[in-house]
Amino acid sequence: MAGHPTGGAIDVTLLKDGKEVDMGTEFNDIPYEPENLTYLYSDFISEAAKENRKILFEGMEKAGFINYPTEWWHWSYGDCYWACLTHRDAIYSGVKEEDIV
């Protein structure tokens, strides 16, 4: 089950004075090869973008989130992806249609 629909994944960026800082790509951009600019550790982004991604990574990791490495903005906590990488049970799962009122 995908993380976003279950509540186990979020998309995050950084703001400074209410404006998005340089993250190297737009949010939800496509990872074109060979640069793969959307990858968390892309070598083809500016030093400022690398530093901003580092700040994002350190804060999210400290809070227990796991990054989906092809999308710097995508973070999981409690979904199946997170469970696999942390060797824990998933917290969030799908909802049966008959349980929806």
Buried (B, 14 or more C-beta within 10 A) or exposed (E): BEBEEBBBBBEBBBEEEEEEBBBBBEBEBEBEEEBBBBBBEBEEBEEEBBEBBEEBBEEBEEEEBBBBEEBBBBBBBBBBBBBEEBEEEBEBBEEEEEEEE
